[in-house]
């Protein structure tokens, strides 16, 4: 009689964590940060049809890196949950904290009960009436949830980019200055021999939660509007290759923005 295969629970969890981290690290990065009028999302994304950043509800947006089909399922589930709660109670009852908690429970259950964890990292952000009320929640593949006060970086080279953002970030930046900081951080890794890269507008996905807009705060910034905000040295020359990315990771959300 053959002996059954055995691995300790600790080893299984360690293997799942390593598997998920490797998948997330293959993705191109996303920067989410506060600025004077709300929350800014900047993603390195060459696709104009597949998005890493999407609206969830009136004041709430979602950003993700990792495996597209997995975080797309989570995005859709978050929209349905927000719509149901807003319809059943009040639109003011839909909050980023409640959605982040729901995502954390889902990811934690998948990580512990399924053989393969989700290879995703998420951000749920909400813009408030004042800068102090803005909320950024980072969610990891195992359901860990962290409240980030000013900015966060997800995806490949996140540690290096976080260090770069920490050196350049300042509270109360205007939109143009905040975008310049985020783009400079994204371009600081992945170049030849460690040099910075050039990231033209065509390689970027940019959106904001603008507290000065009407009831729906989410807005994408594209085309000439984006090019006008970028620093003068970020024209449209061909950019250098991004850090290695293996499909289907980071082939993001192709549904129309809500």
C-alpha positions as CSV (number, residue, x, y, z in Angstrom):
1,X,0.0,0.0,0.0
2,X,1.5,3.3,-1.1
3,X,1.8,6.1,1.4
4,X,-0.4,9.2,0.6
5,X,1.4,12.4,-0.3
6,X,1.7,14.8,2.6
7,X,2.7,18.4,2.9
8,X,2.3,20.6,6.0
9,X,-0.2,23.4,6.0
10,X,2.6,25.9,6.4
11,X,4.4,24.6,3.3
12,X,1.2,24.7,1.3
13,X,0.5,28.3,2.2
14,X,4.1,29.2,1.5
15,X,4.0,27.6,-2.0
16,X,0.7,29.3,-2.8
17,X,2.1,32.7,-1.7
18,X,5.2,32.2,-3.9
19,X,3.1,31.2,-6.9
20,X,0.8,34.3,-6.5
21,X,3.7,36.7,-6.0
22,X,5.5,35.4,-9.1
23,X,2.3,35.9,-11.2
24,X,1.8,39.5,-9.9
25,X,5.4,40.4,-10.4
26,X,5.1,39.7,-14.2
27,X,2.5,42.5,-14.5
28,X,3.3,46.1,-15.4
29,X,2.9,48.5,-12.5
30,X,0.1,50.8,-11.4
31,X,0.5,53.9,-9.2
32,X,-2.4,55.2,-7.2
33,X,-1.9,58.5,-5.3
34,X,-3.8,61.4,-3.8
35,X,-3.6,64.9,-5.3
36,X,-5.2,68.2,-4.4
37,X,-8.5,67.5,-6.2
38,X,-8.9,63.7,-5.5
39,X,-7.2,60.4,-6.4
40,X,-5.0,59.8,-9.5
41,X,-4.5,56.4,-11.2
42,X,-1.6,55.9,-13.5
43,X,-0.9,52.6,-15.2
44,X,1.6,51.4,-17.7
45,X,-0.7,49.9,-20.3
46,X,-0.2,49.9,-24.1
47,X,-3.7,48.6,-24.8
48,X,-6.4,51.2,-25.5
49,X,-9.2,48.6,-25.1
50,X,-8.2,46.7,-22.0
51,X,-8.1,48.7,-18.8
52,X,-6.4,48.3,-15.5
53,X,-8.5,51.1,-13.9
54,X,-12.3,51.2,-13.8
55,X,-15.2,52.9,-12.1
56,X,-17.0,50.9,-9.4
57,X,-19.5,53.4,-8.1
58,X,-20.1,57.2,-7.8
59,X,-17.1,58.0,-5.7
60,X,-15.2,54.7,-5.9
61,X,-12.7,53.2,-8.4
62,X,-10.8,50.0,-8.8
63,X,-7.3,49.3,-10.1
64,X,-5.6,45.9,-10.4
65,X,-2.5,44.1,-11.6
66,X,-2.1,40.4,-12.3
67,X,-4.1,37.9,-14.2
68,X,-6.8,39.6,-16.2
69,X,-9.6,37.1,-16.1
70,X,-9.3,36.8,-12.3
71,X,-9.4,40.4,-11.4
72,X,-12.1,41.1,-14.1
73,X,-14.3,38.7,-12.2
74,X,-13.6,40.6,-9.0
75,X,-14.3,43.9,-10.7
76,X,-17.7,42.8,-12.0
77,X,-18.6,41.3,-8.6
78,X,-17.7,44.6,-6.9
79,X,-19.9,46.6,-9.3
80,X,-22.8,44.2,-8.7
81,X,-22.4,44.4,-4.9
82,X,-22.2,48.2,-5.0
83,X,-25.3,48.5,-7.2
84,X,-27.3,46.1,-5.0
85,X,-26.3,47.9,-1.8
86,X,-27.0,51.3,-3.3
87,X,-30.4,50.2,-4.6
88,X,-31.4,48.4,-1.4
89,X,-30.4,51.1,1.0
90,X,-28.8,54.4,-0.1
91,X,-26.1,55.4,-2.5
92,X,-24.2,56.9,0.5
93,X,-24.1,53.5,2.1
94,X,-21.7,52.3,-0.7
95,X,-18.2,52.8,0.6
96,X,-14.7,51.7,-0.4
97,X,-14.2,50.2,3.0
98,X,-17.2,47.9,2.7
99,X,-16.1,46.9,-0.8
100,X,-12.5,46.3,0.3
101,X,-13.7,44.1,3.2
102,X,-15.8,42.1,0.7
103,X,-12.8,41.6,-1.6
104,X,-10.6,40.7,1.3
105,X,-13.0,38.0,2.4
106,X,-13.3,36.6,-1.1
107,X,-9.5,36.6,-1.7
108,X,-8.9,35.0,1.7
109,X,-11.3,32.2,1.0
110,X,-9.9,31.5,-2.4
111,X,-6.4,31.5,-1.0
112,X,-7.1,29.0,1.8
113,X,-9.7,26.8,0.2
114,X,-8.7,26.5,-3.5
115,X,-5.7,24.8,-4.8
116,X,-4.6,27.8,-7.0
117,X,-4.7,31.3,-5.5
118,X,-5.7,34.3,-7.5
119,X,-2.7,36.1,-9.0
120,X,-4.0,39.6,-8.4
121,X,-3.3,42.7,-6.4
122,X,-6.1,45.3,-6.1
123,X,-6.7,48.8,-5.0
124,X,-10.1,50.2,-4.0
125,X,-10.1,54.0,-3.8
126,X,-12.8,56.5,-2.7
127,X,-12.7,60.3,-3.0
128,X,-14.1,62.3,-0.2
129,X,-15.4,65.8,0.2
130,X,-12.0,66.9,1.5
131,X,-8.4,65.6,1.0
132,X,-8.4,64.1,4.5
133,X,-11.4,61.9,3.6
134,X,-9.8,60.2,0.6
135,X,-9.3,56.5,1.1
136,X,-6.9,54.0,-0.6
137,X,-7.1,50.3,0.2
138,X,-4.6,47.8,-1.1
139,X,-5.7,44.1,-1.2
140,X,-3.2,41.2,-1.7
141,X,-3.8,37.8,-3.2
142,X,-4.3,36.3,0.3
143,X,-7.0,38.8,1.4
144,X,-4.6,41.0,3.4
145,X,-6.0,44.6,3.4
146,X,-3.9,47.7,4.1
147,X,-5.1,51.3,4.3
148,X,-2.6,53.4,2.5
149,X,-2.7,57.1,3.4
150,X,-1.1,58.8,0.4
151,X,0.0,56.5,-2.4
152,X,0.6,52.9,-3.3
153,X,2.3,50.9,-6.1
154,X,1.3,47.5,-7.4
155,X,2.8,45.1,-9.9
156,X,6.3,44.4,-11.1
157,X,9.2,46.2,-9.5
158,X,6.8,47.6,-6.8
159,X,9.5,47.8,-4.1
160,X,11.8,50.0,-6.3
161,X,8.9,52.2,-7.5
162,X,7.6,52.6,-3.9
163,X,11.0,53.9,-2.9
164,X,11.0,56.3,-5.9
165,X,7.5,57.6,-5.0
166,X,8.5,58.0,-1.4
167,X,11.3,60.4,-2.4
168,X,9.2,62.5,-4.8
169,X,5.7,62.5,-3.4
170,X,4.4,65.6,-1.7
171,X,1.0,66.2,-0.3
172,X,-1.3,68.7,-2.1
173,X,0.2,68.3,-5.6
174,X,-1.8,69.6,-8.5
175,X,-2.9,67.1,-11.2
176,X,0.0,67.9,-13.6
177,X,2.6,67.7,-10.9
178,X,1.2,64.5,-9.5
179,X,1.1,62.9,-12.9
180,X,4.7,63.9,-13.5
181,X,5.8,62.2,-10.2
182,X,3.8,59.0,-11.1
183,X,5.1,58.8,-14.6
184,X,8.7,59.4,-13.5
185,X,8.4,56.6,-11.0
186,X,7.1,54.2,-13.5
187,X,9.8,55.1,-16.0
188,X,12.6,54.8,-13.4
189,X,12.8,51.0,-13.8
190,X,13.1,48.7,-16.9
191,X,15.4,50.8,-19.0
192,X,18.7,49.6,-20.6
193,X,21.4,49.1,-18.0
194,X,19.1,50.4,-15.3
195,X,18.5,53.7,-17.0
196,X,15.1,55.4,-16.9
197,X,12.8,54.8,-19.8
198,X,10.5,57.2,-21.8
199,X,6.8,56.6,-21.4
200,X,4.7,58.4,-23.9
201,X,1.0,59.0,-23.6
202,X,0.2,56.0,-25.8
203,X,1.8,53.7,-23.2
204,X,-0.2,55.1,-20.3
205,X,-3.6,54.7,-18.8
206,X,-4.6,57.6,-16.6
207,X,-7.8,58.3,-14.7
208,X,-8.9,60.4,-11.7
209,X,-11.6,60.5,-9.0
210,X,-12.2,64.3,-9.1
211,X,-14.0,65.6,-6.1
212,X,-15.0,68.7,-8.1
213,X,-17.1,66.7,-10.6
214,X,-20.8,66.0,-10.4
215,X,-22.2,62.9,-8.7
216,X,-20.0,60.5,-10.6
217,X,-16.4,61.4,-9.8
218,X,-14.5,59.1,-12.2
219,X,-12.9,60.4,-15.3
220,X,-10.5,59.0,-17.8
221,X,-7.8,61.3,-19.2
222,X,-6.8,60.3,-22.7
223,X,-5.5,61.7,-26.0
224,X,-4.6,65.4,-26.2
225,X,-5.8,66.1,-22.7
226,X,-3.2,63.5,-21.4
227,X,-0.5,64.7,-23.7
228,X,-1.0,68.3,-22.5
229,X,-0.5,67.2,-18.9
230,X,2.7,65.2,-19.4
231,X,6.1,66.9,-19.0
232,X,7.7,68.3,-22.1
233,X,10.2,65.4,-22.2
234,X,7.4,62.8,-22.5
235,X,6.5,63.1,-26.1
236,X,5.7,60.2,-28.4
237,X,9.0,58.5,-29.2
238,X,8.9,54.7,-29.1
239,X,9.3,53.7,-25.5
240,X,11.8,51.1,-24.4
241,X,10.4,47.6,-23.6
242,X,8.6,47.3,-20.3
243,X,9.6,44.8,-17.7
244,X,8.8,41.2,-18.8
245,X,5.0,40.6,-18.9
246,X,3.5,37.3,-19.7
247,X,-0.1,37.2,-21.1
248,X,-2.8,36.9,-19.9
249,X,-1.4,39.0,-17.0
250,X,-2.3,42.7,-17.2
251,X,-4.5,42.4,-20.3
252,X,-7.1,44.4,-18.4
253,X,-10.7,45.2,-18.4
254,X,-12.1,45.6,-21.9
255,X,-15.7,46.6,-20.9
256,X,-16.9,50.1,-21.4
257,X,-16.2,52.4,-18.4
258,X,-19.1,52.8,-15.9
